[in-house]
Amino acid sequence: MSIPLPKEAVVVAGIKGPVAPRLEIRDLVKNKAMWYLFLKGLQSFQREDAKSPRSYYAISGIHGRPYTPYNDVVGRKLSREEIGDVGGYCAHTSIVFATWHRPFLALFEQELWRHVQKEAAKLNDPTGAIKKAAQAVRLPYWDWALPKSMQSEFWPQVFEAPTLTVEGFGTVDPNPLATFSLKGLSIRPGETWAFNGERTSRLPGLGTKLGQAIAARNTSVSKLMFTEVDWLTFSNNGYRRAQNPSQFASIEEVHDKIHIELGRTMGSVDTSAFDPVFWLHHCNIDRLTAVRQAIWPQYYISEKGQKVGGNGTNFVAQTGDFQNNKTPLKPFWRVAPTAADAVSTAKYDAVFWNSQQVETTEIFGYTYPETFDRATVKDAAKFSVIVKARADVLYPADLTPRFMGFARMAAPHDAIVAQEPLKVTEMLKVEAIPVEETAEATTAEAPAEAAPEAAPEVPSAPIVAPLEATTSEIAVDSGTQTRDSKDLIEPDNTYTDWSVNIRATKHVLGKPYQVIVFDGPFNPDPARWTSEYNKVDTVAVLGQGGDTACAKCREDQAHDTAVAGVVSLTSALIQDYMEGELASLKPEHVVPFLRTNLHWRVLVDGETDVPREEVPGLVVCVSSTTVSFDENGIPVYSTETTLHPEITDGRPAGLNVGGEP
């Protein structure tokens, strides 16, 4: 029997033509033409008939609800009656987490780009500059881990303003980044949206919450970039028995933190993709993955793969299946299937993208500021050095020699090192000129006799000058004492890095929850915890209830699937040192300090405390490792860790001496 084929196969072809970079959202705003076209294109995209497989609603629905097959892609031998019980394409807590989302984003981006071109055609464009700008538009990313010195707002206001005005172009009303209306749309077979007022929403106070954790989050990304671990460890947050705590960090775990901080629509895998910010967040996850791939090209997903055991079963996979670089990333068609492809599973699977085929971003017509010159550099080892230097600008170690000003920085002459701007401008050369819209357009009034502006530079990664070592004065019995963060570096140019490592049962509470870590006193009101001064960071657990239509999630529940996460402590400890509360980063000082000052709490719905002892499977421990630096000043995080159960022993959900982390 042949496999049923869709009436219209939406092929993920990406954007044809010159490869262009996806830009950080705050950099995209600086190019008025591209920014306006992106907003208008996204607005048009959101208005497309939800019944179309190319609509914003249909593509967003691939990620979770309404748990109906996209493009009729089921994959397993299921009858129509069975589909309601085995739902979704869930690739979370999976070795293909990052690679599955790459064609997912590419599908969204190609359809967004189609709408951008339509909107550009409505504008008066005598010089062709608007068309050129439209062709360069790509999905932007939101880098929520940039250091404080590189961003003026941790939660960009363009994400929540009800309307946005672009100088020289006009007002976009409503702002398509703020929310998406689901009124009257199906969110589950036979069930319409009835969640937070029929449109997507987020928790309030996000600027403060995100800003409070920015130092730890920046360090977390630094560790992901510069710790040498294999793809299985990097790619997903699944906990494995006897796992080294240095392997608790993953791109999925960092990704989860943002979902739960934003909360509401974004806080659930079921609904998150309907929030417009989901796409910018996942674009950043794809970017970090691409940067990591460039730094460690030898550790991409391979044929070795991973068996789906105890956490499988959806439209396309089930427990016992084997996932590797050849696993079809359904439902994303690489080419349109024909009748000849439907005669066998092998031929049918071959027309979908797989992880081996999406190893580079250029295949879909985009790149990133850190990886834009891959084709010209060619040599993988040389490119790794270049990208390491770029990543070190954005995600340095807590005590990087570049900031301390005393270690040798001897990067190869042809590497782009810390203070050299990235030359992405050459890729675009797009003019941002005020223009008038034609009669078909709906907004914008151009200034009278508006003259073209000079083509602005399109920034890539923000660049800052080297920082001086941090100093402070503290009161002591004999007067004052000057403290210098440089003193935390050992004579051999190393220092001790500290982390809180957390293991948690994913679905044990029947909803998403977070474990918040503090390194000092905190307000007893749970609603204040996410913005507390002594909050370090959080480990997010995207759990689901027993009524979820996600079949993989239900099977995860049955097998008590556990996930792992990390909170980086060192930046907070450095602050404690500078404030005179901690003598050094050495264990003899940190262990007693944390025994008194380290706290953790479990929070659901952004405001409700769950007693730690009532969360089965929760284990919190502390570990330390050594950070050194290579000949170019790039951090090297050791994978040899030391556990310190004496810090958490005897405390609710704490690792006891002799216990397993």
C-alpha positions in Angstrom: 0.0 0.0 0.0 1.4 3.4 -1.0 1.8 6.3 1.5 -0.8 9.1 1.2 0.7 12.2 -0.3 -0.5 15.8 0.4 -2.5 17.8 -2.1 0.1 20.6 -1.8 3.5 19.8 -0.4 5.1 22.9 1.0 8.7 22.4 0.3 11.3 24.0 2.6 13.6 25.5 -0.1 14.9 28.5 1.9 15.5 31.8 0.2 17.1 31.6 -3.2 19.7 34.2 -4.4 22.5 35.8 -2.5 23.0 34.5 1.1 22.3 37.3 3.6 22.8 37.5 7.3 20.2 37.3 10.0 20.7 40.3 12.1 20.2 41.0 15.8 16.8 42.7 16.3 18.4 45.9 17.7 20.7 46.0 14.7 17.8 45.4 12.2 15.9 48.4 13.7 18.8 50.7 12.6 18.1 50.0 8.9 14.8 51.7 8.4 13.9 50.1 5.1 14.6 46.6 6.2 13.0 47.1 9.5 9.8 48.5 8.0 9.6 45.8 5.4 10.1 43.1 8.1 7.3 44.5 10.2 4.9 44.9 7.3 5.8 41.4 6.0 5.2 39.8 9.4 1.9 41.7 9.7 0.8 40.4 6.3 2.0 36.9 7.2 -0.1 36.8 10.3 -3.2 37.8 8.3 -2.9 34.9 5.8 -5.8 32.5 5.9 -5.2 30.0 8.7 -6.5 27.2 6.4 -3.4 27.7 4.2 -0.4 25.4 5.0 1.7 28.5 4.3 0.0 30.6 7.0 1.6 31.9 10.2 -1.0 29.8 12.1 -0.4 26.6 10.3 3.4 26.8 10.5 3.4 27.8 14.1 1.1 24.9 14.8 3.7 22.4 13.8 5.5 22.9 17.1 2.5 21.8 19.3 -1.2 22.5 19.3 -3.4 21.8 17.5 -1.5 18.5 17.1 -2.8 17.8 13.6 -0.5 16.5 10.8 1.1 19.3 8.8 1.0 18.7 5.1 -0.5 15.2 5.9 3.0 14.1 7.1 2.4 11.3 9.6 5.3 8.9 8.8 4.4 6.0 11.1 1.8 3.5 10.0 -1.1 5.2 11.6 -4.8 5.2 10.7 -6.7 8.5 10.8 -8.4 7.3 14.0 -5.1 6.8 15.7 -3.8 10.3 14.9 -5.7 11.9 17.7 -3.9 9.8 20.3 -0.4 10.1 18.9 0.2 13.7 18.4 2.8 16.2 17.3 6.3 16.3 15.9 8.0 17.1 19.3 11.8 17.0 19.1 12.5 18.2 22.6 14.9 16.3 24.9 16.2 14.8 21.7 19.5 14.6 19.8 17.8 16.3 16.9 16.4 19.2 18.9 18.6 21.9 17.3 18.7 20.3 13.8 14.9 19.8 13.6 14.3 23.5 14.5 16.6 24.6 11.6 14.3 23.7 8.7 11.3 24.7 10.9 12.8 28.2 11.1 13.7 28.1 7.4 10.1 27.3 6.5 8.8 30.2 8.6 11.5 32.5 7.1 10.8 31.7 3.5 7.1 32.4 3.9 7.8 35.6 5.8 10.2 36.6 3.0 7.4 36.0 0.5 5.2 38.5 2.3 8.1 41.0 2.6 8.4 41.0 -1.2 4.7 41.6 -1.6 4.9 44.6 0.8 7.9 46.0 -1.0 6.1 45.9 -4.3 3.5 48.3 -2.8 6.1 51.0 -2.3 7.3 53.7 -4.6 10.8 52.6 -5.5 12.3 54.6 -8.4 15.9 53.6 -7.5 15.3 50.0 -6.7 16.6 50.5 -3.2 13.5 49.1 -1.6 13.6 45.9 -3.7 17.2 45.4 -2.7 16.3 46.0 1.0 13.5 43.5 0.7 15.7 40.8 -0.8 18.1 41.2 2.1 15.5 40.8 4.8 15.9 37.7 7.0 14.3 36.6 10.2 16.2 38.5 13.0 17.4 37.0 16.2 17.1 38.3 19.8 20.4 37.8 21.7 19.2 37.7 25.3 22.7 36.8 26.5 24.6 40.0 25.4 26.7 41.5 28.2 25.1 44.5 30.0 27.7 46.7 28.4 26.4 45.9 25.0 22.7 46.5 25.4 20.5 49.3 26.7 17.4 47.3 27.3 17.2 43.6 28.3 13.6 43.3 27.0 13.4 45.3 23.7 10.4 47.7 23.7 9.7 46.8 20.1 8.4 43.5 21.5 5.5 45.1 23.4 4.7 48.5 21.9 1.1 48.4 20.5 2.3 50.3 17.4 5.6 51.0 15.8 6.6 54.1 13.8 9.5 53.9 11.3 10.8 57.3 10.4 10.3 58.1 6.8 8.0 55.1 6.3 5.1 55.4 8.6 3.3 53.5 11.4 2.8 49.8 11.6 -0.5 49.2 13.5 -0.8 46.8 15.2 2.8 45.9 16.0 3.1 42.2 14.8 5.8 41.5 17.3 3.6 42.3 20.3 1.0 39.6 20.0 -0.8 37.3 17.6 -4.6 36.9 17.6 -5.9 33.3 17.8 -9.6 34.3 18.1 -11.8 31.6 16.6 -8.8 29.4 15.6 -8.6 25.8 16.5 -6.0 25.0 19.1 -6.9 21.3 19.4 -9.2 19.2 17.3 -12.7 20.4 18.1 -11.4 23.1 20.6 -10.9 26.8 19.9 -8.4 29.0 21.6 -9.5 30.0 25.1 -6.2 31.0 26.7 -5.4 34.5 28.0 -7.9 36.5 26.1 -7.8 34.8 22.7 -4.3 36.2 21.9 -0.8 35.4 22.9 0.6 37.1 26.0 3.6 37.2 28.3 4.4 37.8 31.9 4.9 41.4 33.0 8.2 43.0 34.2 10.4 41.1 31.8 13.1 43.8 31.6 13.9 43.4 35.3 13.7 39.6 35.3 15.9 39.2 32.2 18.4 41.8 33.3 18.8 40.3 36.8 20.1 37.0 35.3 22.1 38.5 32.4 25.6 37.9 33.9 25.0 34.2 34.6 23.3 33.7 31.3 26.2 35.2 29.4 28.5 32.9 31.2 26.3 29.9 30.4 26.6 30.7 26.7 30.3 31.1 27.1 30.6 27.6 28.6 28.4 26.2 25.7 30.7 27.8 23.2 34.1 26.9 24.7 33.6 23.6 26.6 34.7 20.6 24.5 31.8 18.1 24.6 30.1 15.9 22.1 26.9 16.7 20.1 24.7 14.6 22.3 25.7 16.6 25.4 25.5 19.9 23.7 22.2 19.3 21.8 19.6 18.4 24.5 18.8 18.5 28.2 18.1 14.8 28.7 19.7 13.5 31.9 21.8 10.3 31.6 22.8 8.2 34.6 26.3 8.8 35.9 26.4 12.0 33.8 29.3 14.3 34.6 27.9 17.6 36.0 30.0 19.4 33.4 27.7 17.9 30.9 24.5 19.2 32.4 24.6 22.3 30.2 23.0 22.2 26.8 21.6 24.5 24.1 18.2 23.2 24.9 18.6 23.9 28.6 19.6 27.5 27.9 16.7 27.8 25.5 14.2 26.6 28.1 15.2 29.5 30.5 13.8 32.1 28.1 10.6 30.2 27.5 9.8 30.1 31.1 10.9 33.6 31.9 8.5 35.0 29.3 5.8 32.6 30.5 2.1 32.3 29.5 2.0 31.5 25.8 5.8 31.1 25.6 5.9 29.1 28.8 4.3 26.0 27.2 5.7 23.9 24.4 2.0 23.4 23.4 1.5 27.1 22.5 4.9 28.9 22.4 5.3 29.0 18.6 2.3 31.3 18.2 4.1 34.1 20.1 6.0 36.2 17.6 9.0 36.4 19.9 9.3 32.6 19.7 10.8 32.9 16.2 13.4 35.5 17.3 14.3 33.4 20.3 14.7 30.2 18.3 16.7 32.1 15.6 19.2 33.0 18.4 19.3 29.3 19.4 20.0 28.4 15.8 22.7 31.1 15.7 24.4 29.8 18.8 24.3 26.3 17.4 25.9 27.6 14.1 28.6 29.3 16.1 29.2 26.2 18.2 29.4 24.1 15.0 32.1 26.4 13.6 34.1 26.3 16.8 33.8 22.5 17.1 33.2 21.1 13.6 34.3 17.6 14.7 31.3 17.3 17.1 28.3 17.6 14.9 25.6 14.9 15.0 26.8 11.7 13.4 25.7 8.3 12.4 26.3 7.2 16.0 23.1 9.0 17.0 20.8 8.0 19.9 18.1 5.4 20.5 14.7 6.8 21.3 14.0 5.0 24.6 11.3 6.0 27.0 10.9 9.4 25.4 9.6 8.8 21.9 6.3 8.3 20.1 4.8 11.1 18.0 3.6 11.4 14.4 7.0 10.3 13.1 8.9 8.5 15.9 8.3 5.9 18.6 10.2 4.3 21.4 12.9 2.1 20.0 13.5 4.2 16.9 17.1 5.3 16.3 17.9 9.0 15.6 21.0 10.2 13.9 22.2 12.5 11.2 20.2 10.6 8.6 16.9 10.7 10.5 14.3 12.5 8.4 13.3 15.8 10.0 9.6 15.5 9.4 7.4 17.3 8.3 9.9 19.4 6.4 10.0 18.4 2.7 13.3 18.9 0.9 11.6 18.3 -2.5 8.0 17.7 -3.5 7.2 14.0 -3.2 5.9 12.1 -6.2 3.9 8.9 -6.5 7.2 7.0 -6.9 8.3 8.2 -3.5 5.2 6.9 -1.8 5.8 3.2 -2.6 8.2 2.6 0.3 9.1 4.1 3.6 12.8 4.5 2.5 11.9 6.4 -0.6 9.4 8.5 1.2 11.8 9.4 4.0 14.5 10.4 1.5 12.5 13.5 0.3 12.6 15.1 3.8 15.5 17.1 5.1 17.9 15.3 7.5 20.5 16.6 10.0 23.4 15.9 7.6 21.8 18.0 4.9 21.2 21.0 7.2 24.7 21.1 8.7 25.3 24.6 7.3 22.8 27.5 7.3 23.7 28.7 3.8 21.7 25.9 2.3 18.6 27.9 3.3 20.0 31.2 2.1 21.1 32.8 5.4 24.1 33.2 7.6 25.0 35.0 10.8 27.4 37.9 11.6 29.8 35.4 13.3 29.8 32.9 10.5 29.2 35.0 7.3 32.6 34.3 5.7 32.6 30.5 6.0 32.8 30.1 2.2 35.8 32.5 1.8 37.8 31.1 4.7 37.2 27.4 3.7 39.8 25.9 6.1 37.8 24.6 9.1 40.6 25.0 11.6 41.3 28.5 10.6 37.6 29.3 10.6 37.3 27.9 14.2 40.0 30.3 15.4 38.2 33.2 13.8 34.8 32.4 15.2 36.2 31.7 18.6 37.5 35.2 18.7 34.2 36.6 17.6 32.3 34.6 20.2 34.8 35.7 22.9 33.8 39.3 22.3 30.1 38.5 23.1 30.5 35.7 25.6 33.7 36.1 27.5 34.7 34.1 30.6 33.9 35.8 33.8 37.6 36.7 34.4 38.8 36.8 30.8 42.4 38.0 30.3 41.2 40.4 27.7 39.3 42.3 30.4 42.1 41.9 33.0 44.6 43.4 30.6 47.6 41.2 31.4 47.5 38.0 29.4 49.0 37.6 25.9 46.5 38.0 23.0 48.4 36.5 20.1 45.7 35.6 17.7 46.9 34.8 14.1 47.2 37.8 11.9 44.3 36.8 9.6 41.9 36.0 12.5 39.3 38.6 13.4 40.0 39.1 17.1 38.2 40.9 19.8 38.3 44.5 18.8 38.1 44.2 15.0 34.6 45.0 13.7 33.0 42.3 11.6 32.7 43.3 7.9 29.1 42.2 7.3 28.3 45.6 5.8 29.7 44.3 2.5 27.0 41.7 2.3 24.1 44.1 2.2 24.8 47.7 1.1 21.1 48.5 1.6 19.9 52.0 1.6 17.3 53.1 4.1 15.5 55.9 2.2 12.2 57.6 3.0 9.7 56.7 0.3 6.0 57.1 -0.5 3.6 54.2 -0.7 1.5 53.6 -3.7 -2.3 53.6 -3.6 -2.4 50.0 -2.6 -0.4 50.5 0.6 -2.2 51.1 3.8 0.2 53.3 5.9 3.1 55.8 5.7 3.4 59.3 4.7 6.7 60.4 3.2 8.2 63.8 4.0 7.9 66.3 1.2 10.7 66.1 -1.3 12.5 63.5 0.8 16.0 63.0 -0.3 17.7 59.6 -0.1 19.8 59.0 3.0 23.3 57.7 2.8 23.4 53.9 3.1 23.9 53.1 6.7 26.3 50.4 7.9 24.5 47.3 8.9 26.1 46.3 12.2 27.0 42.8 13.0 28.1 41.8 16.5 28.3 44.7 18.9 32.0 45.6 19.6 33.3 47.2 22.8 36.7 48.4 23.8 38.7 46.3 26.3 37.5 46.7 29.8 39.8 47.6 32.7 40.0 45.2 35.6 37.2 45.9 38.1 38.2 47.5 41.4 36.3 48.5 44.5 36.9 49.7 48.0 35.5 48.0 51.0 35.5 48.9 54.7 37.7 46.8 57.0 38.6 47.1 60.7 41.8 49.0 59.8 40.1 51.4 57.3 39.5 50.6 53.6 40.9 47.9 51.4 40.9 48.0 47.6 39.7 44.9 45.8 40.7 44.1 42.3 39.0 41.2 40.3 42.3 40.6 38.7 43.5 39.1 42.1 41.1 36.2 41.6 43.3 34.9 38.8 45.9 32.4 39.9 49.6 32.8 39.1 49.2 30.2 36.3 46.4 32.3 34.7 43.6 30.0 35.8 40.6 30.5 38.1 38.0 28.3 39.7 34.6 28.3 38.1 31.5 27.4 40.1 28.1 26.0 39.0 24.8 24.8 40.5 23.8 21.6 38.7 20.2 20.5 38.8 18.5 17.3 37.8 14.7 17.3 37.6 11.9 15.0 36.5 10.4 16.8 33.6 6.6 16.4 34.0 6.3 15.7 37.7 4.3 18.8 38.5 2.1 18.5 35.4 3.1 22.0 34.2 6.2 24.0 33.5 8.2 25.0 36.5 11.5 26.6 37.4 14.2 26.1 40.0 15.5 29.6 41.0 18.9 29.9 42.6 19.9 32.7 45.0 23.3 33.5 46.6 22.0 35.6 49.4 18.8 36.6 51.2 15.6 37.0 49.1 12.1 38.2 49.6 9.7 35.6 51.0 7.0 36.6 48.4 7.3 34.1 45.5 6.0 36.7 43.0 9.2 38.7 43.7 11.7 35.9 43.2 12.4 36.2 39.5 13.5 39.9 39.9 15.3 39.6 43.3 18.7 41.3 43.6 20.3 38.0 44.8 18.7 35.9 42.1 21.5 34.3 40.1 19.6 32.4 37.4 17.0 29.7 36.9 16.8 26.2 35.5 13.6 25.9 33.5 11.6 22.6 33.2 9.0 22.7 30.4 6.7 20.0 31.9 3.2 19.2 30.6 0.0 17.9 32.2 -1.5 14.5 31.8 -4.1 15.9 29.4 -1.6 17.1 26.8 -2.1 16.0 23.2 1.7 15.7 22.8 2.2 11.9 22.7 5.9 12.1 23.3 5.3 14.2 26.4 2.8 11.5 27.7 5.4 8.8 27.2 8.0 10.9 28.9 5.6 11.2 31.8 5.2 7.4 32.0 8.9 6.9 32.1 9.7 9.7 34.5 12.0 11.3 32.0 14.6 13.6 33.8 16.3 16.7 32.4 19.5 18.5 33.6 20.4 22.1 33.8 23.0 24.5 35.1 23.2 27.9 36.8 26.6 29.6 36.5 27.6 31.0 39.9 30.9 32.6 39.2 29.8 36.0 38.1 27.7 36.3 41.3 30.6 35.1 43.4 32.9 37.7 41.9 30.3 40.4 42.9 30.3 38.9 46.4 34.1 39.2 46.4 34.0 42.8 45.2 31.5 43.6 48.0 33.8 42.1 50.6 31.6 39.1 51.4 33.9 36.5 50.0 37.7 36.1 50.3 38.4 34.3 47.0 37.1 31.7 44.5 39.0 28.9 46.2 37.0 26.1 47.7 38.1 26.8 51.3 36.3 30.1 51.0 33.5 29.4 48.6 32.2 26.2 50.2 31.4 27.7 53.7 30.0 30.9 52.0 27.6 28.9 49.8 26.7 26.6 52.7 25.2 29.7 54.3 24.2 31.8 51.3 23.1 29.4 48.6 19.3 28.9 48.3 17.0 27.4 45.7 13.2 27.5 45.4 10.7 25.9 43.0 8.2 28.3 41.2 5.2 27.7 39.0 3.2 30.2 37.0 5.6 32.9 38.0 4.1 33.3 41.4 3.5 30.1 43.3 6.0 28.3 45.5 6.2 24.5 45.5 8.0 23.1 48.5 11.2 21.6 47.3 10.7 18.3 49.2 7.4 17.9 47.3 9.1 17.8 43.9 10.1 14.1 43.3 13.3 13.6 41.4 14.7 17.1 42.1 18.4 17.0 43.0 20.5 20.2 43.4 24.3 20.0 43.7 27.3 22.3 43.4 30.4 21.7 41.4 33.6 23.5 40.5 36.1 23.3 37.6 39.1 25.1 36.3 39.1 27.7 33.6 42.3 28.3 31.7 43.1 30.2 28.5 44.7 29.3 25.2 47.4 31.2 23.4 44.8 33.6 22.0 43.2 34.4 25.4 40.1 32.2 24.6 38.7 30.4 27.7 39.0 26.7 28.0 36.5 25.2 30.5 37.8 21.9 31.9 35.4 19.0 31.8 37.0 17.6 35.0 34.7 18.7 37.8 34.7 18.4 41.6 31.4 17.9 43.4 30.8 19.7 46.7 27.9 17.8 48.3 28.9 19.3 51.7 27.2 22.5 50.5 23.8 20.9 49.9 23.9 17.9 52.2 20.8 17.6 54.4 18.8 20.3 52.7 15.5 19.8 50.8 16.3 18.4 47.3 20.0 18.9 48.0 22.6 16.3 47.0 23.8 14.4 50.1 27.3 13.3 50.6 27.7 10.0 48.7 24.6 10.7 46.5 24.4 10.7 42.7 24.0 14.1 41.0 
